[in-house]
Amino acid sequence: MEERTRHLMAHLPYLRRYARALAGTSAAGDALVTRALEWYLDQDDEGTASDPTAMRVALYRRLDALQDEEGTPTPGSSHPVEAALGTLPETDRRLYLLVNLEDLAVADAAVVLDLPGAEAVERLSRARETVRTRLAAVILIVEDDAIIAFDHAETVRAMGHIVCGTAATMDEALALAAEHTPTLALMDIRLAEGDNGIEVARELRRQRFLPVIFVTAFPDELAKRGVEYLGPVIPKPFTRDQIEQAITRAVFTPPPEEVREMAPPGL
């Protein structure tokens, strides 16, 4: 039982994230997660206790079933990615979320949704293309290494997004942000002229909410300052897959009202 509980606790943040995307609001998502956990703990079968993936699949299946039992449509959203996903058939939307947001293998996502494997691959390909054609995020790159900045830009453009500019200093970053109103920033910590990406992120946060992904050779610096809430960290050296996955996740950052409630006072 201890192993089962430990795995459940490890899955909880991911279940909440998927349920929020599934139901449309944090409150509705948390209610689904609570019911799914109660259901799972009532099961006599301990077979998935030692298999984290099987446990996730079972819990995602239960979340889907509970959402379907509610019989209520997912609320509309002004968030550009959620709006784009909302144009998909519901099964395709869930498939996209399970693979792109939750990092499930397509085969496991197919099990969650009771789809044949080949059909899941085909539907996911169509869903990704639909989202790409309906959505182009505007991304600011804050990086003083020209080669890394170029690689970021190539990755962003390959995903179908727009690079609004590349900045090597705080002044350049703030000027580009003011001019283009980006929807996301890829941010190094150590910048040119002694500037610091953490301070850039804090100033952008003060002016308006902007999701930030830190890509840095100093991944512990946010934790040392107690500002992990500013954004996720990808340590250098990195892969393009890491950048792509982080960008996909970043667009599901809570809206400004929720983020302000989560941030420490005065920051």
DRENPA-3360 file (N, C-alpha, C; in nm, 2 decimals, always signed):
BEGIN
1 = MEERTRHL = +0.08/-0.12/+0.00/+0.00/+0.00/+0.00/+0.09/+0.13/+0.00 ~ +0.20/+0.12/+0.07/+0.29/+0.24/+0.08/+0.34/+0.27/-0.06 ~ +0.38/+0.17/-0.14/+0.43/+0.19/-0.28/+0.32/+0.25/-0.36 ~ +0.20/+0.20/-0.35/+0.08/+0.25/-0.43/+0.06/+0.40/-0.39 ~ +0.06/+0.43/-0.27/+0.03/+0.57/-0.23/+0.15/+0.66/-0.28 ~ +0.27/+0.62/-0.27/+0.38/+0.70/-0.32/+0.37/+0.73/-0.47 ~ +0.33/+0.63/-0.54/+0.31/+0.65/-0.69/+0.19/+0.75/-0.71 ~ +0.09/+0.73/-0.64/-0.03/+0.82/-0.65/+0.02/+0.97/-0.63;
9 = MAHLPYLR = +0.09/+0.99/-0.52/+0.14/+1.13/-0.49/+0.23/+1.18/-0.60 ~ +0.31/+1.10/-0.66/+0.40/+1.14/-0.77/+0.31/+1.18/-0.89 ~ +0.20/+1.11/-0.91/+0.12/+1.14/-1.03/+0.03/+1.26/-1.01 ~ +0.01/+1.30/-0.89/-0.10/+1.40/-0.86/-0.08/+1.53/-0.94 ~ +0.04/+1.59/-0.95/+0.05/+1.72/-1.03/+0.01/+1.70/-1.17 ~ +0.04/+1.58/-1.23/+0.01/+1.56/-1.37/-0.14/+1.53/-1.39 ~ -0.20/+1.46/-1.29/-0.34/+1.44/-1.30/-0.42/+1.57/-1.29 ~ -0.37/+1.66/-1.20/-0.44/+1.79/-1.19/-0.43/+1.87/-1.32;
17 = RYARALAG = -0.31/+1.87/-1.38/-0.29/+1.94/-1.50/-0.38/+1.89/-1.61 ~ -0.38/+1.76/-1.63/-0.47/+1.70/-1.73/-0.62/+1.73/-1.71 ~ -0.66/+1.71/-1.58/-0.80/+1.73/-1.54/-0.84/+1.88/-1.56 ~ -0.75/+1.97/-1.53/-0.78/+2.11/-1.56/-0.80/+2.14/-1.71 ~ -0.72/+2.08/-1.79/-0.73/+2.10/-1.93/-0.86/+2.03/-1.98 ~ -0.89/+1.92/-1.92/-1.00/+1.84/-1.96/-1.14/+1.91/-1.93 ~ -1.14/+1.96/-1.80/-1.27/+2.02/-1.75/-1.28/+2.17/-1.78 ~ -1.17/+2.24/-1.80/-1.18/+2.38/-1.84/-1.14/+2.48/-1.73;
25 = TSAAGDAL = -1.15/+2.43/-1.60/-1.12/+2.52/-1.49/-1.04/+2.44/-1.38 ~ -0.97/+2.51/-1.30/-0.89/+2.44/-1.19/-0.99/+2.37/-1.09 ~ -1.09/+2.44/-1.05/-1.19/+2.39/-0.96/-1.25/+2.26/-1.01 ~ -1.30/+2.26/-1.13/-1.37/+2.15/-1.19/-1.27/+2.03/-1.21 ~ -1.14/+2.07/-1.25/-1.04/+1.97/-1.26/-1.00/+1.90/-1.13 ~ -0.99/+1.98/-1.03/-0.96/+1.92/-0.89/-1.07/+1.83/-0.84 ~ -1.19/+1.87/-0.87/-1.30/+1.78/-0.83/-1.30/+1.65/-0.91 ~ -1.26/+1.65/-1.03/-1.25/+1.52/-1.11/-1.13/+1.44/-1.05;
33 = VTRALEWY = -1.02/+1.50/-1.01/-0.91/+1.43/-0.96/-0.95/+1.37/-0.82 ~ -1.02/+1.44/-0.74/-1.06/+1.38/-0.61/-1.14/+1.26/-0.63 ~ -1.24/+1.27/-0.72/-1.32/+1.15/-0.74/-1.25/+1.03/-0.81 ~ -1.15/+1.06/-0.89/-1.07/+0.96/-0.95/-0.98/+0.89/-0.85 ~ -0.93/+0.96/-0.76/-0.84/+0.90/-0.66/-0.93/+0.82/-0.56 ~ -1.04/+0.87/-0.53/-1.13/+0.79/-0.44/-1.17/+0.66/-0.50 ~ -1.20/+0.66/-0.63/-1.23/+0.54/-0.71/-1.11/+0.45/-0.71 ~ -0.99/+0.50/-0.73/-0.88/+0.41/-0.74/-0.84/+0.35/-0.61;
41 = LDQDDEGT = -0.85/+0.42/-0.50/-0.82/+0.37/-0.37/-0.92/+0.26/-0.33 ~ -1.04/+0.27/-0.39/-1.14/+0.17/-0.35/-1.12/+0.04/-0.43 ~ -1.03/+0.04/-0.53/-1.01/-0.08/-0.61/-0.93/-0.18/-0.53 ~ -0.97/-0.31/-0.54/-0.89/-0.42/-0.47/-0.77/-0.46/-0.55 ~ -0.77/-0.43/-0.68/-0.65/-0.47/-0.76/-0.53/-0.39/-0.74 ~ -0.42/-0.46/-0.69/-0.30/-0.39/-0.66/-0.20/-0.41/-0.78 ~ -0.25/-0.46/-0.89/-0.16/-0.49/-1.00/-0.08/-0.37/-1.06 ~ -0.14/-0.25/-1.05/-0.07/-0.14/-1.11/+0.02/-0.07/-1.01;
49 = ASDPTAMR = +0.02/-0.11/-0.88/+0.10/-0.05/-0.78/+0.25/-0.04/-0.82 ~ +0.30/-0.14/-0.88/+0.44/-0.15/-0.92/+0.47/-0.10/-1.06 ~ +0.36/-0.06/-1.13/+0.38/-0.01/-1.27/+0.32/+0.13/-1.28 ~ +0.41/+0.23/-1.27/+0.36/+0.37/-1.27/+0.28/+0.41/-1.40 ~ +0.33/+0.35/-1.51/+0.26/+0.39/-1.64/+0.12/+0.33/-1.64 ~ +0.10/+0.20/-1.60/-0.03/+0.14/-1.59/-0.12/+0.22/-1.50 ~ -0.06/+0.27/-1.38/-0.14/+0.35/-1.29/-0.19/+0.48/-1.36 ~ -0.10/+0.54/-1.43/-0.14/+0.67/-1.49/-0.25/+0.64/-1.60;
57 = VALYRRLD = -0.23/+0.54/-1.68/-0.33/+0.51/-1.78/-0.47/+0.48/-1.71 ~ -0.47/+0.41/-1.60/-0.60/+0.38/-1.54/-0.66/+0.50/-1.48 ~ -0.58/+0.59/-1.43/-0.63/+0.72/-1.37/-0.68/+0.81/-1.48 ~ -0.61/+0.82/-1.59/-0.65/+0.91/-1.70/-0.78/+0.85/-1.76 ~ -0.79/+0.72/-1.77/-0.92/+0.67/-1.82/-1.03/+0.70/-1.73 ~ -1.01/+0.70/-1.60/-1.11/+0.73/-1.50/-1.15/+0.88/-1.51 ~ -1.05/+0.97/-1.52/-1.08/+1.11/-1.54/-1.17/+1.14/-1.66 ~ -1.13/+1.07/-1.77/-1.22/+1.08/-1.89/-1.36/+1.04/-1.87;
65 = ALQDEEGT = -1.37/+0.92/-1.80/-1.51/+0.87/-1.78/-1.59/+0.96/-1.69 ~ -1.52/+1.02/-1.59/-1.59/+1.11/-1.50/-1.63/+1.24/-1.57 ~ -1.55/+1.29/-1.66/-1.58/+1.41/-1.73/-1.70/+1.38/-1.82 ~ -1.70/+1.26/-1.89/-1.81/+1.22/-1.97/-1.94/+1.21/-1.89 ~ -1.93/+1.16/-1.77/-2.05/+1.14/-1.69/-2.11/+1.28/-1.65 ~ -2.03/+1.38/-1.64/-2.08/+1.51/-1.61/-2.17/+1.56/-1.72 ~ -2.14/+1.53/-1.84/-2.23/+1.56/-1.95/-2.23/+1.71/-1.98 ~ -2.13/+1.78/-1.93/-2.13/+1.93/-1.95/-2.02/+1.96/-2.05;
73 = PTPGSSHP = -2.04/+2.05/-2.15/-1.93/+2.08/-2.24/-1.82/+2.16/-2.17 ~ -1.70/+2.14/-2.23/-1.58/+2.21/-2.17/-1.60/+2.36/-2.20 ~ -1.58/+2.44/-2.09/-1.60/+2.58/-2.11/-1.51/+2.64/-2.22 ~ -1.56/+2.74/-2.29/-1.47/+2.80/-2.39/-1.36/+2.88/-2.32 ~ -1.26/+2.91/-2.40/-1.14/+2.98/-2.34/-1.09/+3.09/-2.44 ~ -1.04/+3.20/-2.38/-0.98/+3.30/-2.47/-0.83/+3.27/-2.49 ~ -0.78/+3.17/-2.41/-0.64/+3.13/-2.43/-0.62/+3.08/-2.57 ~ -0.52/+3.13/-2.64/-0.51/+3.09/-2.79/-0.50/+2.94/-2.81;
81 = VEAALGTL = -0.41/+2.88/-2.73/-0.39/+2.73/-2.75/-0.52/+2.65/-2.71 ~ -0.58/+2.69/-2.60/-0.70/+2.62/-2.55/-0.81/+2.64/-2.65 ~ -0.82/+2.76/-2.71/-0.92/+2.79/-2.81/-0.89/+2.70/-2.94 ~ -0.76/+2.69/-2.98/-0.73/+2.61/-3.09/-0.77/+2.46/-3.06 ~ -0.73/+2.41/-2.94/-0.77/+2.27/-2.91/-0.92/+2.25/-2.90 ~ -0.99/+2.36/-2.87/-1.14/+2.35/-2.86/-1.20/+2.33/-2.99 ~ -1.13/+2.35/-3.10/-1.19/+2.33/-3.24/-1.18/+2.18/-3.28 ~ -1.10/+2.10/-3.20/-1.08/+1.96/-3.24/-1.20/+1.88/-3.19;
89 = PETDRRLY = -1.23/+1.76/-3.25/-1.32/+1.67/-3.19/-1.27/+1.63/-3.05 ~ -1.36/+1.60/-2.96/-1.32/+1.58/-2.82/-1.21/+1.47/-2.80 ~ -1.23/+1.36/-2.87/-1.13/+1.25/-2.86/-1.00/+1.30/-2.91 ~ -0.99/+1.37/-3.02/-0.86/+1.42/-3.07/-0.80/+1.52/-2.97 ~ -0.89/+1.60/-2.91/-0.83/+1.70/-2.81/-0.77/+1.63/-2.70 ~ -0.83/+1.52/-2.65/-0.78/+1.45/-2.54/-0.65/+1.38/-2.58 ~ -0.65/+1.32/-2.70/-0.53/+1.26/-2.75/-0.41/+1.35/-2.75 ~ -0.44/+1.47/-2.80/-0.33/+1.58/-2.81/-0.28/+1.61/-2.67;
97 = LLVNLEDL = -0.37/+1.63/-2.58/-0.33/+1.66/-2.44/-0.25/+1.55/-2.38 ~ -0.29/+1.43/-2.39/-0.22/+1.32/-2.33/-0.08/+1.30/-2.38 ~ -0.06/+1.32/-2.51/+0.07/+1.30/-2.57/+0.16/+1.43/-2.56 ~ +0.10/+1.54/-2.59/+0.18/+1.67/-2.59/+0.20/+1.73/-2.46 ~ +0.09/+1.72/-2.38/+0.10/+1.79/-2.25/+0.15/+1.69/-2.14 ~ +0.10/+1.57/-2.15/+0.13/+1.47/-2.04/+0.25/+1.37/-2.07 ~ +0.30/+1.38/-2.20/+0.42/+1.30/-2.24/+0.39/+1.15/-2.23 ~ +0.26/+1.11/-2.25/+0.23/+0.97/-2.27/+0.27/+0.92/-2.41;
105 = AVADAAVV = +0.32/+0.80/-2.41/+0.35/+0.74/-2.55/+0.21/+0.73/-2.62 ~ +0.22/+0.74/-2.75/+0.09/+0.74/-2.83/+0.02/+0.61/-2.80 ~ +0.10/+0.50/-2.79/+0.03/+0.37/-2.76/-0.04/+0.37/-2.63 ~ +0.01/+0.43/-2.52/-0.06/+0.44/-2.40/-0.18/+0.53/-2.40 ~ -0.16/+0.65/-2.48/-0.28/+0.74/-2.49/-0.39/+0.67/-2.57 ~ -0.35/+0.58/-2.66/-0.45/+0.50/-2.74/-0.53/+0.41/-2.64 ~ -0.46/+0.35/-2.55/-0.53/+0.27/-2.45/-0.63/+0.35/-2.36 ~ -0.58/+0.47/-2.32/-0.67/+0.56/-2.24/-0.80/+0.58/-2.32;
113 = LDLPGAEA = -0.79/+0.61/-2.45/-0.90/+0.65/-2.53/-0.97/+0.54/-2.60 ~ -0.93/+0.41/-2.58/-0.99/+0.30/-2.65/-0.98/+0.31/-2.80 ~ -0.86/+0.35/-2.85/-0.84/+0.37/-2.99/-0.74/+0.26/-3.04 ~ -0.76/+0.21/-3.16/-0.65/+0.13/-3.22/-0.53/+0.21/-3.24 ~ -0.41/+0.15/-3.22/-0.29/+0.22/-3.23/-0.27/+0.30/-3.36 ~ -0.29/+0.24/-3.47/-0.27/+0.31/-3.60/-0.37/+0.43/-3.61 ~ -0.49/+0.41/-3.56/-0.58/+0.53/-3.57/-0.54/+0.64/-3.48 ~ -0.48/+0.61/-3.36/-0.44/+0.71/-3.27/-0.32/+0.79/-3.34;
121 = VERLSRAR = -0.23/+0.72/-3.41/-0.12/+0.79/-3.47/-0.18/+0.89/-3.58 ~ -0.27/+0.84/-3.66/-0.33/+0.92/-3.77/-0.41/+1.04/-3.71 ~ -0.48/+1.02/-3.61/-0.56/+1.13/-3.55/-0.47/+1.23/-3.48 ~ -0.37/+1.18/-3.42/-0.27/+1.28/-3.35/-0.21/+1.37/-3.46 ~ -0.17/+1.31/-3.57/-0.10/+1.38/-3.68/-0.20/+1.49/-3.73 ~ -0.32/+1.46/-3.75/-0.42/+1.56/-3.79/-0.44/+1.66/-3.69 ~ -0.45/+1.62/-3.56/-0.48/+1.72/-3.46/-0.36/+1.82/-3.45 ~ -0.24/+1.77/-3.45/-0.12/+1.86/-3.45/-0.12/+1.96/-3.56;
129 = ETVRTRLA = -0.16/+1.91/-3.68/-0.16/+2.00/-3.80/-0.27/+2.10/-3.78 ~ -0.38/+2.07/-3.73/-0.49/+2.16/-3.71/-0.45/+2.27/-3.61 ~ -0.38/+2.23/-3.50/-0.34/+2.32/-3.40/-0.23/+2.42/-3.46 ~ -0.14/+2.36/-3.53/-0.03/+2.44/-3.59/-0.09/+2.55/-3.68 ~ -0.19/+2.51/-3.76/-0.25/+2.61/-3.86/-0.33/+2.71/-3.79 ~ -0.38/+2.68/-3.67/-0.47/+2.78/-3.60/-0.39/+2.86/-3.50 ~ -0.27/+2.82/-3.47/-0.20/+2.89/-3.36/-0.06/+2.92/-3.40 ~ -0.02/+3.04/-3.38/+0.13/+3.08/-3.39/+0.16/+3.17/-3.27;
137 = AVILIVED = +0.23/+3.11/-3.17/+0.27/+3.19/-3.06/+0.38/+3.29/-3.10 ~ +0.39/+3.40/-3.03/+0.49/+3.50/-3.06/+0.60/+3.48/-2.94 ~ +0.72/+3.44/-2.98/+0.82/+3.40/-2.88/+0.94/+3.50/-2.88 ~ +0.97/+3.55/-2.77/+1.09/+3.63/-2.75/+1.21/+3.54/-2.70 ~ +1.32/+3.55/-2.77/+1.44/+3.48/-2.73/+1.54/+3.57/-2.66 ~ +1.57/+3.54/-2.54/+1.67/+3.63/-2.46/+1.79/+3.54/-2.43 ~ +1.89/+3.56/-2.51/+2.01/+3.47/-2.51/+2.13/+3.55/-2.57 ~ +2.24/+3.55/-2.50/+2.36/+3.63/-2.56/+2.45/+3.55/-2.64;
145 = DAIIAFDH = +2.43/+3.41/-2.65/+2.51/+3.33/-2.73/+2.44/+3.32/-2.87 ~ +2.51/+3.37/-2.97/+2.44/+3.38/-3.10/+2.41/+3.24/-3.16 ~ +2.49/+3.14/-3.14/+2.46/+3.01/-3.19/+2.34/+2.95/-3.12 ~ +2.33/+2.96/-2.99/+2.22/+2.90/-2.92/+2.09/+2.98/-2.95 ~ +2.10/+3.11/-2.96/+1.99/+3.19/-3.00/+1.94/+3.15/-3.14 ~ +2.03/+3.12/-3.23/+1.99/+3.08/-3.37/+1.92/+2.94/-3.36 ~ +1.97/+2.85/-3.28/+1.91/+2.72/-3.26/+1.77/+2.73/-3.20 ~ +1.75/+2.82/-3.10/+1.62/+2.84/-3.04/+1.52/+2.89/-3.15;
153 = AETVRAMG = +1.57/+2.98/-3.23/+1.49/+3.04/-3.34/+1.44/+2.94/-3.44 ~ +1.54/+2.85/-3.48/+1.51/+2.75/-3.57/+1.40/+2.65/-3.51 ~ +1.42/+2.62/-3.39/+1.32/+2.53/-3.32/+1.19/+2.59/-3.31 ~ +1.18/+2.71/-3.27/+1.05/+2.79/-3.26/+0.98/+2.79/-3.40 ~ +1.06/+2.83/-3.50/+0.99/+2.84/-3.64/+0.95/+2.70/-3.69 ~ +1.03/+2.60/-3.66/+0.99/+2.46/-3.70/+0.86/+2.42/-3.64 ~ +0.83/+2.47/-3.52/+0.71/+2.44/-3.45/+0.59/+2.52/-3.51 ~ +0.62/+2.61/-3.60/+0.51/+2.70/-3.66/+0.48/+2.82/-3.58;
161 = HIVCGTAA = +0.57/+2.86/-3.48/+0.56/+2.98/-3.41/+0.64/+3.09/-3.47 ~ +0.62/+3.21/-3.41/+0.69/+3.33/-3.46/+0.79/+3.38/-3.36 ~ +0.91/+3.41/-3.41/+1.02/+3.47/-3.33/+1.01/+3.62/-3.35 ~ +0.97/+3.69/-3.24/+0.95/+3.84/-3.25/+1.09/+3.91/-3.24 ~ +1.19/+3.84/-3.19/+1.32/+3.90/-3.18/+1.41/+3.83/-3.09 ~ +1.54/+3.86/-3.10/+1.64/+3.80/-3.01/+1.71/+3.91/-2.93 ~ +1.72/+3.90/-2.80/+1.79/+4.00/-2.72/+1.90/+3.94/-2.64 ~ +2.01/+4.02/-2.63/+2.12/+3.97/-2.55/+2.14/+4.04/-2.42;
169 = TMDEALAL = +2.06/+4.15/-2.40/+2.06/+4.23/-2.27/+1.92/+4.25/-2.22 ~ +1.92/+4.30/-2.10/+1.79/+4.34/-2.04/+1.72/+4.45/-2.12 ~ +1.79/+4.55/-2.15/+1.73/+4.66/-2.22/+1.67/+4.62/-2.36 ~ +1.74/+4.53/-2.43/+1.70/+4.49/-2.56/+1.57/+4.40/-2.54 ~ +1.57/+4.31/-2.43/+1.46/+4.23/-2.41/+1.33/+4.31/-2.38 ~ +1.35/+4.41/-2.29/+1.23/+4.48/-2.25/+1.18/+4.57/-2.37 ~ +1.27/+4.62/-2.45/+1.22/+4.69/-2.57/+1.15/+4.61/-2.67 ~ +1.20/+4.48/-2.69/+1.13/+4.39/-2.78/+0.99/+4.35/-2.73;
177 = AAEHTPTL = +0.99/+4.32/-2.60/+0.86/+4.28/-2.53/+0.76/+4.40/-2.54 ~ +0.80/+4.52/-2.53/+0.71/+4.63/-2.54/+0.66/+4.65/-2.68 ~ +0.74/+4.62/-2.78/+0.71/+4.65/-2.92/+0.62/+4.53/-2.97 ~ +0.65/+4.41/-2.93/+0.58/+4.30/-3.00/+0.48/+4.22/-2.91 ~ +0.47/+4.25/-2.78/+0.38/+4.18/-2.69/+0.39/+4.03/-2.71 ~ +0.50/+3.96/-2.68/+0.51/+3.82/-2.70/+0.42/+3.74/-2.61 ~ +0.40/+3.62/-2.64/+0.32/+3.53/-2.56/+0.41/+3.43/-2.47 ~ +0.54/+3.43/-2.50/+0.63/+3.34/-2.43/+0.77/+3.39/-2.45;
185 = ALMDIRLA = +0.86/+3.37/-2.35/+1.00/+3.40/-2.36/+1.09/+3.28/-2.33 ~ +1.19/+3.26/-2.41/+1.29/+3.16/-2.38/+1.41/+3.24/-2.32 ~ +1.45/+3.22/-2.20/+1.54/+3.31/-2.13/+1.66/+3.24/-2.07 ~ +1.78/+3.30/-2.11/+1.90/+3.26/-2.04/+1.91/+3.34/-1.91 ~ +1.99/+3.29/-1.82/+2.01/+3.37/-1.70/+2.13/+3.46/-1.70 ~ +2.24/+3.41/-1.75/+2.36/+3.50/-1.76/+2.36/+3.57/-1.90 ~ +2.34/+3.70/-1.90/+2.33/+3.77/-2.03/+2.45/+3.86/-2.05 ~ +2.45/+3.93/-2.16/+2.56/+4.02/-2.20/+2.55/+4.14/-2.10;
193 = EGDNGIEV = +2.66/+4.21/-2.09/+2.68/+4.33/-2.01/+2.65/+4.31/-1.86 ~ +2.66/+4.18/-1.82/+2.64/+4.15/-1.68/+2.49/+4.15/-1.64 ~ +2.40/+4.15/-1.74/+2.26/+4.14/-1.70/+2.22/+4.00/-1.66 ~ +2.10/+3.99/-1.60/+2.06/+3.86/-1.55/+1.91/+3.84/-1.59 ~ +1.89/+3.72/-1.65/+1.76/+3.69/-1.70/+1.65/+3.68/-1.59 ~ +1.69/+3.65/-1.47/+1.60/+3.65/-1.36/+1.54/+3.78/-1.34 ~ +1.62/+3.89/-1.35/+1.57/+4.02/-1.33/+1.49/+4.06/-1.45 ~ +1.52/+4.02/-1.57/+1.44/+4.05/-1.69/+1.30/+3.98/-1.67;
201 = ARELRRQR = +1.30/+3.86/-1.62/+1.17/+3.79/-1.60/+1.08/+3.86/-1.49 ~ +1.15/+3.91/-1.39/+1.08/+3.97/-1.28/+1.02/+4.11/-1.33 ~ +1.10/+4.18/-1.41/+1.05/+4.30/-1.47/+0.93/+4.28/-1.56 ~ +0.94/+4.18/-1.65/+0.83/+4.15/-1.74/+0.71/+4.11/-1.66 ~ +0.73/+4.04/-1.55/+0.62/+4.00/-1.47/+0.55/+4.12/-1.40 ~ +0.64/+4.21/-1.36/+0.58/+4.33/-1.30/+0.50/+4.41/-1.40 ~ +0.54/+4.42/-1.52/+0.47/+4.49/-1.63/+0.34/+4.42/-1.67 ~ +0.35/+4.29/-1.70/+0.24/+4.21/-1.74/+0.28/+4.07/-1.73;
209 = FLPVIFVT = +0.19/+3.97/-1.72/+0.22/+3.83/-1.71/+0.28/+3.78/-1.85 ~ +0.39/+3.72/-1.84/+0.45/+3.66/-1.96/+0.52/+3.52/-1.92 ~ +0.47/+3.41/-1.97/+0.53/+3.28/-1.94/+0.68/+3.28/-1.98 ~ +0.77/+3.23/-1.90/+0.91/+3.23/-1.93/+0.96/+3.09/-1.91 ~ +1.04/+3.04/-2.00/+1.12/+2.92/-1.99/+1.26/+2.95/-1.98 ~ +1.33/+2.92/-1.87/+1.47/+2.94/-1.85/+1.55/+2.83/-1.92 ~ +1.65/+2.87/-2.00/+1.74/+2.77/-2.06/+1.88/+2.82/-2.02 ~ +1.94/+2.74/-1.93/+2.06/+2.80/-1.87/+2.16/+2.69/-1.82;
217 = AFPDELAK = +2.28/+2.73/-1.82/+2.39/+2.65/-1.76/+2.39/+2.66/-1.61 ~ +2.31/+2.74/-1.55/+2.30/+2.76/-1.41/+2.16/+2.73/-1.36 ~ +2.12/+2.60/-1.37/+1.98/+2.56/-1.34/+1.94/+2.58/-1.19 ~ +2.04/+2.59/-1.10/+2.00/+2.60/-0.96/+1.99/+2.74/-0.91 ~ +2.01/+2.84/-1.00/+2.01/+2.98/-0.95/+1.87/+3.03/-0.91 ~ +1.77/+2.98/-0.98/+1.63/+3.02/-0.94/+1.60/+2.97/-0.80 ~ +1.63/+2.84/-0.77/+1.61/+2.79/-0.64/+1.68/+2.86/-0.53 ~ +1.81/+2.89/-0.56/+1.89/+2.97/-0.46/+1.83/+3.10/-0.42;
225 = RGVEYLGP = +1.76/+3.16/-0.52/+1.69/+3.29/-0.50/+1.55/+3.28/-0.45 ~ +1.50/+3.15/-0.45/+1.36/+3.13/-0.41/+1.26/+3.18/-0.51 ~ +1.29/+3.18/-0.64/+1.20/+3.24/-0.74/+1.17/+3.13/-0.84 ~ +1.16/+3.00/-0.80/+1.12/+2.90/-0.90/+0.99/+2.92/-0.97 ~ +0.90/+3.00/-0.90/+0.77/+3.03/-0.96/+0.78/+3.11/-1.09 ~ +0.90/+3.17/-1.12/+0.91/+3.25/-1.24/+0.90/+3.17/-1.37 ~ +0.93/+3.04/-1.36/+0.92/+2.95/-1.48/+1.00/+2.83/-1.47 ~ +0.98/+2.73/-1.55/+1.05/+2.60/-1.56/+1.19/+2.63/-1.61;
233 = VIPKPFTR = +1.28/+2.53/-1.58/+1.42/+2.55/-1.61/+1.46/+2.43/-1.70 ~ +1.53/+2.45/-1.81/+1.59/+2.35/-1.89/+1.74/+2.37/-1.88 ~ +1.81/+2.28/-1.83/+1.96/+2.30/-1.81/+2.03/+2.28/-1.95 ~ +2.14/+2.36/-1.97/+2.22/+2.33/-2.08/+2.33/+2.23/-2.04 ~ +2.36/+2.14/-2.14/+2.32/+2.13/-2.28/+2.18/+2.07/-2.28 ~ +2.10/+2.11/-2.39/+1.96/+2.07/-2.40/+1.94/+2.01/-2.54 ~ +1.83/+1.94/-2.55/+1.79/+1.89/-2.68/+1.67/+1.97/-2.74 ~ +1.65/+1.96/-2.87/+1.54/+2.03/-2.93/+1.40/+1.98/-2.87;
241 = DQIEQAIT = +1.40/+1.85/-2.85/+1.28/+1.79/-2.79/+1.24/+1.85/-2.66 ~ +1.34/+1.88/-2.58/+1.32/+1.94/-2.45/+1.26/+2.08/-2.47 ~ +1.31/+2.16/-2.56/+1.26/+2.29/-2.59/+1.12/+2.28/-2.64 ~ +1.09/+2.19/-2.74/+0.96/+2.18/-2.80/+0.86/+2.14/-2.69 ~ +0.89/+2.05/-2.60/+0.80/+2.00/-2.50/+0.77/+2.12/-2.40 ~ +0.88/+2.19/-2.37/+0.86/+2.30/-2.27/+0.77/+2.41/-2.33 ~ +0.79/+2.44/-2.46/+0.70/+2.54/-2.52/+0.56/+2.50/-2.52 ~ +0.53/+2.37/-2.55/+0.39/+2.32/-2.55/+0.33/+2.33/-2.41;
249 = RAVFTPPP = +0.41/+2.30/-2.31/+0.36/+2.30/-2.17/+0.34/+2.45/-2.13 ~ +0.43/+2.54/-2.17/+0.42/+2.67/-2.12/+0.29/+2.74/-2.16 ~ +0.23/+2.70/-2.27/+0.11/+2.77/-2.31/-0.01/+2.73/-2.22 ~ +0.01/+2.63/-2.13/-0.09/+2.59/-2.04/-0.07/+2.66/-1.90 ~ +0.02/+2.75/-1.90/+0.05/+2.83/-1.77/-0.08/+2.89/-1.72 ~ -0.12/+2.88/-1.59/-0.24/+2.95/-1.54/-0.25/+3.09/-1.58 ~ -0.37/+3.14/-1.60/-0.39/+3.28/-1.64/-0.33/+3.37/-1.53 ~ -0.31/+3.50/-1.56/-0.25/+3.59/-1.46/-0.31/+3.60/-1.33;
257 = EEVREMAP = -0.44/+3.59/-1.31/-0.50/+3.60/-1.18/-0.46/+3.48/-1.09 ~ -0.45/+3.36/-1.15/-0.40/+3.25/-1.07/-0.26/+3.26/-1.04 ~ -0.18/+3.31/-1.13/-0.03/+3.32/-1.11/+0.00/+3.42/-1.00 ~ -0.08/+3.53/-1.00/-0.05/+3.63/-0.90/-0.09/+3.58/-0.76 ~ -0.19/+3.49/-0.75/-0.22/+3.43/-0.62/-0.11/+3.33/-0.57 ~ -0.04/+3.27/-0.67/+0.06/+3.17/-0.63/+0.19/+3.23/-0.60 ~ +0.22/+3.35/-0.65/+0.35/+3.41/-0.63/+0.36/+3.46/-0.49 ~ +0.48/+3.46/-0.43/+0.50/+3.52/-0.30/+0.47/+3.67/-0.30;
265 = PGL = +0.42/+3.72/-0.19/+0.38/+3.86/-0.18/+0.50/+3.95/-0.21 ~ +0.47/+4.06/-0.28/+0.57/+4.16/-0.31/+0.66/+4.13/-0.43 ~ +0.64/+4.02/-0.50/+0.73/+3.98/-0.61/+0.65/+3.99/-0.74;
% end
